Amino acid sequence: MSKTILITGATSGFGKAIAHRFAKEGYTICLTGRRTDRLKEISQELKDQYGVMVYGLAFDVRVRAQVEAAIAKLKTLVTSIDILVNNAGLASGLSTIDEGDVDDWELMIDTNLKGLLYVTRQIAPLMREQASGHIINIGSTAGKQVYKNGNVYCATKYAVDALNQAMRIDLLPYGIKVTAINPGMAETEFSLVRFKGDEERAKNVYNDIKPLRPEDIADIAWYCASLPPHVCINDLTVTCLTQASSFYSIKESERKKPGGV
């Protein structure tokens, strides 16, 4: 019997890449997202390419009632959830705390923090009953180091880091693995969403940089999930070669060439 993975925020970026990576390995795939058309499109892609079972659940992780209804439906379709990937998250705006948009703050808190909690609260008891499972939380280098104008976004990712540690402790007696993967600069829809559709501004973020790709994070998620049962990676921070931290990076053109000082 194939294992089952549930991935939130699976209509693009890391979530979509993780879905493809695990489908390639024969997993039953459960996708969540708000964009119904994208869910249908990706679900069909996975079925056609890998011949696996795919369930698409259209709901907003920010809305508790929608989360509860969707997971209740999912329980009637699958016998277990072996892996949960809490991937749904975003940044909205980039401003100082005194000029921040409160609507942006609430969007990030509701998605990155409350959404993760709502989904985990529904899935963790299932894993507890199974006495097995793996929760993978997609965090960020912003949850390790605060950067200028990142304030509330960084705060939500620091919270993800804390929750990841707490989950590992709370679920330890039940044989449930908990892993945080904290990517640095990655070329997804992240900047486009942060800058509210400003394509030029989003594109400039990656100018003269070779950032992480969604597939890089998907490969790391698969590695963490495919380790022997007694091995659990608790926390990983991942950056591209030219980024050292949340606030220190260089351009590709600044890299020293062979023979250089």
Backbone as CSV, one residue per row, in Angstrom:
resi,resn,N_x,N_y,N_z,CA_x,CA_y,CA_z,C_x,C_y,C_z
1,MET,0.848,-1.193,0.000,0.000,0.000,0.000,0.886,1.246,0.000
2,SER,0.578,2.188,-0.886,1.390,3.395,-0.970,1.150,4.300,0.236
3,LYS,2.156,5.090,0.566,2.018,6.055,1.638,1.328,7.318,1.107
4,THR,0.852,8.128,2.036,0.088,9.325,1.677,0.749,10.565,2.255
5,ILE,0.847,11.600,1.442,1.405,12.886,1.874,0.380,13.977,1.646
6,LEU,0.240,14.869,2.614,-0.632,16.043,2.511,0.252,17.279,2.467
7,ILE,0.073,18.099,1.437,0.911,19.285,1.229,0.024,20.512,1.151
8,THR,0.228,21.464,2.034,-0.549,22.706,1.960,0.168,23.690,1.036
9,GLY,-0.614,24.587,0.443,-0.031,25.574,-0.459,0.661,24.918,-1.637
10,ALA,-0.022,23.970,-2.269,0.625,23.125,-3.278,0.395,23.574,-4.715
11,THR,-0.136,24.765,-4.916,-0.443,25.190,-6.286,0.724,25.876,-6.981
12,SER,1.848,26.046,-6.276,3.017,26.673,-6.905,4.234,26.433,-6.013
13,GLY,5.396,26.860,-6.499,6.605,26.907,-5.691,6.992,25.603,-5.024
14,PHE,7.405,25.702,-3.748,7.863,24.529,-3.013,6.799,23.437,-2.970
15,GLY,5.559,23.823,-2.703,4.499,22.832,-2.556,4.294,22.004,-3.810
16,LYS,4.261,22.662,-4.942,4.093,21.949,-6.211,5.282,21.035,-6.474
17,ALA,6.499,21.534,-6.249,7.697,20.727,-6.481,7.735,19.513,-5.552
18,ILE,7.335,19.691,-4.302,7.298,18.572,-3.353,6.277,17.537,-3.800
19,ALA,5.142,18.001,-4.308,4.122,17.068,-4.814,4.685,16.212,-5.942
20,HIS,5.396,16.832,-6.862,5.993,16.081,-7.972,7.042,15.091,-7.456
21,ARG,7.853,15.524,-6.499,8.934,14.655,-6.014,8.382,13.410,-5.338
22,PHE,7.340,13.574,-4.537,6.785,12.426,-3.822,5.901,11.572,-4.728
23,ALA,5.253,12.188,-5.701,4.476,11.413,-6.672,5.398,10.506,-7.473
24,LYS,6.571,11.013,-7.790,7.576,10.219,-8.508,7.931,8.956,-7.735
25,GLU,7.821,9.018,-6.406,8.155,7.876,-5.547,6.938,7.008,-5.247
26,GLY,5.801,7.328,-5.882,4.624,6.488,-5.744,3.673,6.828,-4.621
27,TYR,3.879,7.969,-3.965,2.989,8.381,-2.880,1.604,8.760,-3.405
28,THR,0.588,8.529,-2.592,-0.712,9.148,-2.817,-0.579,10.602,-2.388
29,ILE,-1.030,11.514,-3.244,-0.793,12.941,-3.024,-2.097,13.661,-2.680
30,CYS,-2.080,14.393,-1.580,-3.209,15.247,-1.187,-2.726,16.694,-1.248
31,LEU,-3.340,17.462,-2.111,-2.929,18.844,-2.347,-3.949,19.805,-1.774
32,THR,-3.484,20.914,-1.205,-4.406,21.962,-0.792,-3.978,23.291,-1.400
33,GLY,-4.954,24.155,-1.592,-4.691,25.487,-2.129,-6.004,26.215,-2.331
34,ARG,-5.903,27.501,-2.558,-7.111,28.311,-2.768,-7.530,28.370,-4.219
35,ARG,-6.582,28.138,-5.146,-6.863,28.283,-6.579,-7.349,26.963,-7.165
36,THR,-8.659,26.843,-7.285,-9.265,25.601,-7.727,-8.763,25.168,-9.096
37,ASP,-8.626,26.112,-10.014,-8.165,25.776,-11.356,-6.754,25.210,-11.329
38,ARG,-5.891,25.799,-10.520,-4.520,25.308,-10.414,-4.474,23.934,-9.746
39,LEU,-5.317,23.710,-8.748,-5.368,22.402,-8.102,-5.745,21.317,-9.105
40,LYS,-6.747,21.597,-9.924,-7.185,20.625,-10.927,-6.072,20.358,-11.938
41,GLU,-5.419,21.425,-12.365,-4.349,21.292,-13.357,-3.188,20.461,-12.821
42,ILE,-2.746,20.767,-11.605,-1.615,20.045,-11.022,-1.999,18.602,-10.701
43,SER,-3.211,18.399,-10.212,-3.677,17.043,-9.926,-3.628,16.178,-11.179
44,GLN,-4.080,16.732,-12.290,-4.068,15.979,-13.541,-2.643,15.712,-14.015
45,GLU,-1.769,16.704,-13.848,-0.346,16.530,-14.186,0.235,15.332,-13.450
46,LEU,-0.007,15.261,-12.156,0.565,14.206,-11.327,0.008,12.837,-11.721
47,LYS,-1.287,12.788,-11.976,-1.896,11.524,-12.388,-1.326,11.051,-13.712
48,ASP,-1.215,11.982,-14.669,-0.732,11.628,-16.003,0.737,11.203,-15.987
49,GLN,1.566,11.938,-15.238,3.007,11.670,-15.257,3.422,10.472,-14.409
50,TYR,2.720,10.260,-13.283,3.191,9.251,-12.338,2.187,8.138,-12.057
51,GLY,0.967,8.280,-12.498,-0.040,7.250,-12.292,-0.415,7.024,-10.845
52,VAL,-0.383,8.080,-10.034,-0.701,7.962,-8.609,-2.090,8.521,-8.320
53,MET,-2.604,8.186,-7.157,-3.854,8.767,-6.691,-3.584,10.189,-6.204
54,VAL,-4.451,11.114,-6.583,-4.289,12.507,-6.189,-5.633,13.051,-5.723
55,TYR,-5.618,13.735,-4.594,-6.810,14.391,-4.070,-6.522,15.879,-3.922
56,GLY,-7.325,16.707,-4.552,-7.178,18.148,-4.450,-8.228,18.736,-3.530
57,LEU,-7.794,19.475,-2.527,-8.707,20.075,-1.552,-8.591,21.596,-1.638
58,ALA,-9.640,22.239,-2.130,-9.634,23.690,-2.293,-10.177,24.351,-1.029
59,PHE,-9.292,24.967,-0.267,-9.720,25.707,0.921,-8.625,26.672,1.325
60,ASP,-8.977,27.595,2.207,-8.057,28.611,2.699,-7.613,28.220,4.099
61,VAL,-6.318,28.008,4.301,-5.831,27.584,5.616,-6.112,28.610,6.703
62,ARG,-6.406,29.839,6.311,-6.682,30.881,7.306,-8.050,30.720,7.952
63,VAL,-8.920,29.934,7.319,-10.307,29.811,7.784,-10.478,28.467,8.478
64,ARG,-10.586,28.505,9.772,-10.617,27.278,10.572,-11.722,26.331,10.141
65,ALA,-12.912,26.844,9.890,-14.042,25.983,9.509,-13.767,25.265,8.185
66,GLN,-13.114,25.961,7.252,-12.774,25.333,5.978,-11.740,24.228,6.169
67,VAL,-10.763,24.479,7.024,-9.741,23.460,7.300,-10.388,22.217,7.893
68,GLU,-11.226,22.414,8.884,-11.858,21.280,9.560,-12.743,20.488,8.605
69,ALA,-13.495,21.188,7.751,-14.376,20.502,6.802,-13.576,19.728,5.758
70,ALA,-12.500,20.342,5.266,-11.686,19.691,4.238,-10.994,18.443,4.775
71,ILE,-10.449,18.520,5.993,-9.757,17.370,6.562,-10.756,16.272,6.914
72,ALA,-11.940,16.650,7.355,-12.984,15.652,7.627,-13.324,14.884,6.353
73,LYS,-13.396,15.590,5.233,-13.652,14.944,3.946,-12.493,14.036,3.559
74,LEU,-11.267,14.531,3.769,-10.089,13.752,3.403,-10.036,12.436,4.169
75,LYS,-10.470,12.438,5.417,-10.453,11.224,6.241,-11.321,10.120,5.643
76,THR,-12.320,10.502,4.856,-13.180,9.501,4.215,-12.556,8.953,2.932
77,LEU,-11.476,9.587,2.471,-10.866,9.213,1.193,-9.572,8.420,1.353
78,VAL,-8.854,8.652,2.449,-7.572,7.962,2.671,-7.587,7.306,4.043
79,THR,-6.793,6.258,4.189,-6.767,5.520,5.453,-5.760,6.072,6.448
80,SER,-4.777,6.839,5.948,-3.773,7.410,6.848,-3.118,8.610,6.177
81,ILE,-2.510,9.452,6.985,-1.641,10.527,6.494,-0.257,10.250,7.059
82,ASP,0.663,9.881,6.194,1.998,9.526,6.645,2.915,10.741,6.782
83,ILE,2.708,11.733,5.907,3.529,12.939,5.939,2.629,14.159,5.770
84,LEU,2.841,15.157,6.599,2.202,16.464,6.441,3.290,17.482,6.162
85,VAL,3.151,18.213,5.070,4.066,19.314,4.771,3.312,20.625,4.948
86,ASN,3.639,21.344,6.004,3.059,22.665,6.240,3.855,23.678,5.420
87,ASN,3.398,23.887,4.195,4.119,24.750,3.257,3.430,26.085,3.018
88,ALA,2.121,26.140,3.188,1.382,27.376,2.890,1.940,28.540,3.695
89,GLY,2.334,29.595,3.014,2.900,30.756,3.687,3.193,31.855,2.691
90,LEU,3.394,33.053,3.183,3.652,34.194,2.296,4.224,35.360,3.069
91,ALA,4.783,36.295,2.302,5.157,37.607,2.822,4.306,38.633,2.096
92,SER,3.877,39.639,2.811,3.053,40.684,2.204,3.567,42.043,2.668
93,GLY,4.137,42.793,1.714,4.688,44.103,2.035,6.099,44.019,2.592
94,LEU,6.754,45.167,2.592,8.123,45.276,3.101,8.299,46.703,3.586
95,SER,8.008,46.928,4.866,8.048,48.286,5.394,8.453,48.277,6.859
96,THR,8.783,49.449,7.375,9.140,49.555,8.785,7.906,49.335,9.652
97,ILE,8.134,48.999,10.902,7.033,48.669,11.803,6.085,49.848,11.992
98,ASP,6.611,51.065,11.951,5.777,52.240,12.179,4.954,52.621,10.949
99,GLU,5.277,52.048,9.806,4.528,52.346,8.582,3.863,51.102,8.001
100,GLY,3.865,50.014,8.758,3.327,48.753,8.253,1.829,48.796,8.025
101,ASP,1.395,47.996,7.072,-0.022,47.852,6.751,-0.584,46.736,7.633
102,VAL,-1.533,47.078,8.493,-2.079,46.099,9.432,-2.747,44.942,8.697
103,ASP,-3.344,45.211,7.549,-3.944,44.127,6.760,-2.883,43.136,6.301
104,ASP,-1.701,43.648,5.922,-0.594,42.763,5.568,-0.191,41.910,6.768
105,TRP,-0.108,42.541,7.924,0.283,41.801,9.134,-0.686,40.656,9.410
106,GLU,-1.978,40.967,9.345,-2.976,39.947,9.655,-2.947,38.820,8.630
107,LEU,-2.715,39.157,7.368,-2.626,38.133,6.325,-1.477,37.173,6.614
108,MET,-0.320,37.711,6.993,0.838,36.857,7.269,0.642,36.025,8.536
109,ILE,0.108,36.637,9.572,-0.124,35.908,10.823,-1.155,34.804,10.617
110,ASP,-2.224,35.124,9.910,-3.290,34.140,9.698,-2.840,32.989,8.812
111,THR,-2.001,33.267,7.817,-1.546,32.217,6.900,-0.381,31.432,7.481
112,ASN,0.682,32.151,7.844,1.932,31.496,8.222,1.876,30.814,9.574
113,LEU,1.058,31.346,10.464,1.027,30.842,11.831,-0.275,30.101,12.147
114,LYS,-1.396,30.814,12.039,-2.668,30.181,12.391,-3.033,29.069,11.411
115,GLY,-2.745,29.278,10.128,-3.042,28.240,9.145,-2.275,26.967,9.434
116,LEU,-1.000,27.114,9.762,-0.175,25.952,10.117,-0.759,25.240,11.340
117,LEU,-1.191,26.016,12.321,-1.761,25.423,13.534,-3.076,24.706,13.250
118,TYR,-3.945,25.326,12.448,-5.237,24.707,12.147,-5.056,23.349,11.477
119,VAL,-4.160,23.285,10.502,-3.953,22.035,9.771,-3.294,20.992,10.663
120,THR,-2.268,21.403,11.396,-1.565,20.472,12.272,-2.497,19.897,13.327
121,ARG,-3.379,20.734,13.852,-4.315,20.270,14.893,-5.221,19.164,14.368
122,GLN,-5.528,19.180,13.088,-6.386,18.150,12.502,-5.612,16.870,12.162
123,ILE,-4.358,17.006,11.783,-3.586,15.859,11.312,-2.804,15.163,12.425
124,ALA,-2.289,15.919,13.374,-1.473,15.308,14.433,-2.198,14.192,15.186
125,PRO,-3.485,14.328,15.524,-4.167,13.214,16.205,-4.228,11.944,15.365
126,LEU,-4.327,12.084,14.050,-4.323,10.908,13.180,-2.980,10.191,13.269
127,MET,-1.905,10.977,13.243,-0.574,10.387,13.354,-0.368,9.779,14.738
128,ARG,-0.932,10.399,15.755,-0.815,9.867,17.111,-1.481,8.490,17.204
129,GLU,-2.637,8.355,16.575,-3.328,7.065,16.572,-2.531,6.009,15.817
130,GLN,-1.843,6.436,14.751,-1.011,5.517,13.971,0.296,5.184,14.692
131,ALA,0.672,6.033,15.664,1.980,5.956,16.323,3.105,6.049,15.303
132,SER,2.887,6.893,14.301,3.910,7.136,13.283,3.487,8.347,12.462
133,GLY,4.444,8.871,11.707,4.144,10.010,10.834,5.325,10.960,10.803
134,HIS,5.220,11.946,9.938,6.297,12.918,9.776,5.672,14.258,9.413
135,ILE,5.944,15.273,10.198,5.497,16.631,9.910,6.710,17.436,9.454
136,ILE,6.616,18.014,8.276,7.689,18.852,7.742,7.167,20.276,7.656
137,ASN,7.768,21.165,8.401,7.362,22.569,8.419,8.334,23.387,7.573
138,ILE,7.796,24.074,6.571,8.647,24.928,5.740,8.748,26.301,6.409
139,GLY,9.916,26.558,6.960,10.172,27.834,7.623,10.901,28.780,6.699
140,SER,11.929,29.439,7.223,12.675,30.418,6.434,13.913,30.846,7.205
141,THR,14.925,31.311,6.479,16.054,31.948,7.161,15.571,33.174,7.928
142,ALA,14.411,33.722,7.531,13.818,34.858,8.250,13.344,34.466,9.640
143,GLY,13.273,33.178,9.904,12.948,32.698,11.238,14.180,32.416,12.073
144,LYS,15.339,32.717,11.506,16.609,32.555,12.207,17.278,33.900,12.464
145,GLN,17.104,34.838,11.513,17.691,36.176,11.622,16.718,37.199,11.067
146,VAL,16.467,38.233,11.839,15.558,39.298,11.385,16.301,40.244,10.453
147,TYR,15.648,40.649,9.371,16.253,41.604,8.449,15.414,42.873,8.375
148,LYS,16.021,43.928,7.880,15.368,45.234,7.830,14.038,45.159,7.089
149,ASN,13.007,45.724,7.688,11.650,45.802,7.148,10.943,44.448,7.094
150,GLY,11.581,43.413,7.666,10.959,42.095,7.654,10.034,41.854,8.834
151,ASN,10.163,42.672,9.856,9.459,42.596,11.145,8.408,41.492,11.310
152,VAL,7.179,41.710,10.835,6.092,40.774,11.115,6.283,39.453,10.363
153,TYR,6.765,39.521,9.126,7.045,38.269,8.415,8.059,37.447,9.188
154,CYS,9.137,38.089,9.619,10.147,37.381,10.403,9.546,36.821,11.692
155,ALA,8.680,37.594,12.326,8.053,37.137,13.566,7.248,35.861,13.341
156,THR,6.540,35.784,12.224,5.755,34.569,11.959,6.668,33.381,11.717
157,LYS,7.805,33.607,11.073,8.712,32.495,10.801,9.500,32.097,12.053
158,TYR,9.758,33.052,12.941,10.316,32.689,14.242,9.314,31.809,14.999
159,ALA,8.042,32.120,14.865,7.004,31.317,15.517,6.968,29.905,14.944
160,VAL,7.148,29.788,13.632,7.207,28.458,13.018,8.379,27.669,13.588
161,ASP,9.512,28.339,13.770,10.682,27.686,14.353,10.370,27.185,15.761
162,ALA,9.709,28.018,16.553,9.357,27.624,17.923,8.350,26.480,17.922
163,LEU,7.369,26.558,17.047,6.366,25.491,16.981,6.977,24.181,16.513
164,ASN,7.922,24.266,15.603,8.588,23.053,15.149,9.272,22.353,16.324
165,GLN,9.956,23.140,17.159,10.616,22.561,18.326,9.598,21.988,19.306
166,ALA,8.494,22.703,19.489,7.463,22.249,20.427,6.786,20.972,19.944
167,MET,6.508,20.913,18.639,5.899,19.695,18.083,6.791,18.490,18.289
168,ARG,8.074,18.680,18.083,9.023,17.573,18.227,8.971,17.030,19.657
169,ILE,8.862,17.919,20.629,8.784,17.504,22.027,7.441,16.833,22.320
170,ASP,6.355,17.488,21.939,5.016,16.995,22.272,4.696,15.654,21.627
171,LEU,5.212,15.437,20.413,4.857,14.232,19.666,5.904,13.130,19.790
172,LEU,6.936,13.386,20.568,8.021,12.410,20.739,7.529,11.030,21.184
173,PRO,6.562,10.938,22.123,6.146,9.603,22.596,5.438,8.768,21.532
174,TYR,5.024,9.395,20.436,4.206,8.690,19.450,4.966,8.299,18.185
175,GLY,6.276,8.441,18.210,7.066,8.047,17.051,6.868,8.927,15.838
176,ILE,6.509,10.191,16.070,6.252,11.123,14.977,7.476,12.018,14.780
177,LYS,7.994,12.019,13.577,9.126,12.883,13.253,8.630,14.304,12.961
178,VAL,9.423,15.292,13.317,9.112,16.690,13.009,10.389,17.348,12.502
179,THR,10.276,17.959,11.322,11.443,18.541,10.661,11.127,19.944,10.172
180,ALA,12.037,20.877,10.399,11.927,22.211,9.807,12.932,22.325,8.665
181,ILE,12.466,22.799,7.525,13.346,23.147,6.410,13.216,24.649,6.218
182,ASN,14.341,25.352,6.365,14.335,26.813,6.350,15.097,27.335,5.138
183,PRO,14.395,27.586,4.023,15.087,28.062,2.820,15.438,29.540,2.919
184,GLY,16.525,29.884,2.237,16.868,31.281,2.036,16.245,31.768,0.740
185,MET,16.987,32.568,0.008,16.471,33.164,-1.222,16.130,32.084,-2.252
186,ALA,14.888,32.063,-2.686,14.432,31.058,-3.646,13.507,31.720,-4.656
187,GLU,13.643,31.305,-5.899,12.832,31.914,-6.958,11.507,31.163,-7.102
188,THR,10.504,31.676,-6.413,9.139,31.158,-6.481,8.236,32.371,-6.703
189,GLU,6.969,32.262,-6.320,6.066,33.410,-6.383,6.228,34.316,-5.166
190,PHE,7.160,33.998,-4.282,7.308,34.706,-3.006,7.397,36.215,-3.177
191,SER,8.349,36.673,-3.998,8.542,38.122,-4.153,7.392,38.768,-4.911
192,LEU,6.834,38.051,-5.863,5.693,38.583,-6.609,4.507,38.829,-5.674
193,VAL,4.299,37.903,-4.740,3.225,38.072,-3.761,3.571,39.190,-2.789
194,ARG,4.817,39.208,-2.316,5.231,40.249,-1.359,5.017,41.640,-1.934
195,PHE,5.335,41.815,-3.238,5.220,43.124,-3.871,3.912,43.277,-4.631
196,LYS,2.966,42.395,-4.329,1.574,42.528,-4.769,1.435,42.645,-6.279
197,GLY,2.152,41.741,-6.961,2.021,41.650,-8.408,2.962,42.519,-9.208
198,ASP,3.843,43.264,-8.552,4.803,44.116,-9.262,5.917,43.229,-9.815
199,GLU,5.774,42.807,-11.072,6.696,41.844,-11.670,8.119,42.378,-11.769
200,GLU,8.275,43.647,-12.093,9.605,44.224,-12.249,10.345,44.246,-10.913
201,ARG,9.660,44.658,-9.872,10.285,44.711,-8.548,10.639,43.302,-8.063
202,ALA,9.747,42.355,-8.323,10.002,40.975,-7.922,11.197,40.396,-8.676
203,LYS,11.278,40.701,-9.960,12.369,40.188,-10.796,13.718,40.718,-10.319
204,ASN,13.750,41.964,-9.878,15.003,42.588,-9.448,15.606,41.921,-8.214
205,VAL,14.766,41.254,-7.423,15.263,40.567,-6.230,16.309,39.527,-6.610
206,TYR,16.124,38.913,-7.776,16.997,37.810,-8.188,18.014,38.227,-9.248
207,ASN,18.156,39.518,-9.451,19.101,40.016,-10.452,20.539,39.641,-10.078
208,ASP,21.231,38.976,-11.010,22.624,38.571,-10.819,22.795,37.631,-9.633
209,ILE,21.792,36.820,-9.378,21.835,35.828,-8.298,21.298,34.505,-8.845
210,LYS,21.890,33.427,-8.432,21.359,32.101,-8.754,20.710,31.555,-7.493
211,PRO,19.407,31.809,-7.322,18.738,31.438,-6.078,18.412,29.947,-6.025
212,LEU,17.922,29.508,-4.888,17.402,28.158,-4.771,16.228,27.978,-5.718
213,ARG,16.019,26.747,-6.167,14.864,26.394,-6.979,13.889,25.590,-6.120
214,PRO,12.613,25.611,-6.456,11.660,24.776,-5.702,12.077,23.312,-5.658
215,GLU,12.670,22.830,-6.755,13.083,21.424,-6.813,14.189,21.105,-5.800
216,ASP,14.999,22.106,-5.474,16.040,21.895,-4.463,15.421,21.556,-3.107
217,ILE,14.407,22.302,-2.750,13.734,22.078,-1.466,12.954,20.773,-1.493
218,ALA,12.373,20.448,-2.648,11.649,19.186,-2.779,12.585,17.999,-2.574
219,ASP,13.785,18.079,-3.136,14.763,17.002,-2.956,15.163,16.861,-1.491
220,ILE,15.305,17.991,-0.808,15.663,17.962,0.611,14.531,17.355,1.436
221,ALA,13.295,17.726,1.116,12.136,17.153,1.819,12.099,15.638,1.628
222,TRP,12.369,15.188,0.400,12.373,13.754,0.138,13.490,13.068,0.922
223,TYR,14.666,13.677,0.957,15.776,13.088,1.721,15.386,12.918,3.187
224,CYS,14.821,13.970,3.771,14.426,13.907,5.190,13.383,12.817,5.433
225,ALA,12.462,12.674,4.486,11.368,11.717,4.643,11.784,10.282,4.364
226,SER,12.891,10.091,3.670,13.284,8.741,3.252,14.394,8.142,4.110
227,LEU,14.754,8.814,5.188,15.769,8.286,6.097,15.222,7.102,6.897
228,PRO,16.079,6.295,7.484,15.609,5.168,8.297,14.685,5.638,9.423
229,PRO,13.806,4.762,9.889,12.817,5.147,10.910,13.404,5.749,12.178
230,HIS,14.629,5.360,12.542,15.206,5.850,13.801,15.931,7.182,13.637
231,VAL,15.955,7.747,12.425,16.689,8.989,12.165,15.711,10.127,11.884
232,CYS,15.849,11.225,12.618,15.000,12.403,12.401,15.869,13.650,12.297
233,ILE,15.774,14.329,11.182,16.428,15.630,11.054,15.476,16.673,11.637
234,ASN,15.904,17.337,12.681,15.033,18.288,13.367,14.967,19.641,12.670
235,ASP,16.096,20.090,12.120,16.133,21.467,11.628,17.229,21.615,10.575
236,LEU,16.877,22.207,9.448,17.828,22.463,8.370,17.672,23.890,7.876
237,THR,18.777,24.594,7.672,18.766,25.908,7.047,19.516,25.796,5.730
238,VAL,18.886,26.265,4.658,19.408,26.047,3.307,19.452,27.373,2.554
239,THR,20.595,27.700,1.980,20.705,28.902,1.156,21.375,28.557,-0.171
240,CYS,21.283,29.483,-1.103,22.061,29.344,-2.328,23.526,29.679,-2.008
241,LEU,24.404,29.401,-2.948,25.840,29.528,-2.701,26.260,30.953,-2.341
242,THR,25.570,31.950,-2.897,25.981,33.338,-2.695,25.228,34.037,-1.560
243,GLN,24.519,33.277,-0.748,23.827,33.847,0.410,24.338,33.166,1.670
244,ALA,24.785,33.954,2.630,25.293,33.406,3.886,24.268,33.473,5.003
245,SER,23.350,34.426,4.930,22.370,34.620,5.995,21.208,35.431,5.440
246,SER,20.255,35.759,6.317,19.097,36.542,5.879,19.482,37.900,5.323
247,PHE,20.588,38.447,5.811,20.932,39.813,5.414,22.315,39.963,4.790
248,TYR,22.986,38.837,4.520,24.284,38.957,3.875,24.345,38.027,2.668
249,SER,24.540,38.634,1.486,24.684,37.866,0.254,25.506,38.695,-0.729
250,ILE,25.969,38.051,-1.775,26.684,38.751,-2.836,26.059,38.387,-4.174
251,LYS,26.394,39.142,-5.192,25.938,38.859,-6.543,26.838,37.789,-7.167
252,GLU,26.312,37.112,-8.173,27.129,36.129,-8.893,28.383,36.787,-9.472
253,SER,28.240,38.012,-9.953,29.378,38.715,-10.573,30.455,39.087,-9.565
254,GLU,30.130,39.029,-8.266,31.096,39.369,-7.222,31.895,38.163,-6.750
255,ARG,31.518,36.987,-7.184,32.236,35.794,-6.776,33.646,35.796,-7.351
256,LYS,34.591,35.351,-6.559,35.980,35.296,-6.999,36.163,34.192,-8.032
257,LYS,36.940,34.490,-9.051,37.236,33.515,-10.089,38.464,32.693,-9.682
258,PRO,38.641,31.533,-10.313,39.830,30.706,-10.004,41.117,31.530,-10.122
259,GLY,41.959,31.433,-9.095,43.195,32.176,-9.083,43.058,33.545,-8.441
260,GLY,41.810,33.950,-8.140,41.599,35.251,-7.524,41.892,35.203,-6.043
261,VAL,42.031,36.370,-5.433,42.340,36.465,-4.014,41.077,36.200,-3.205
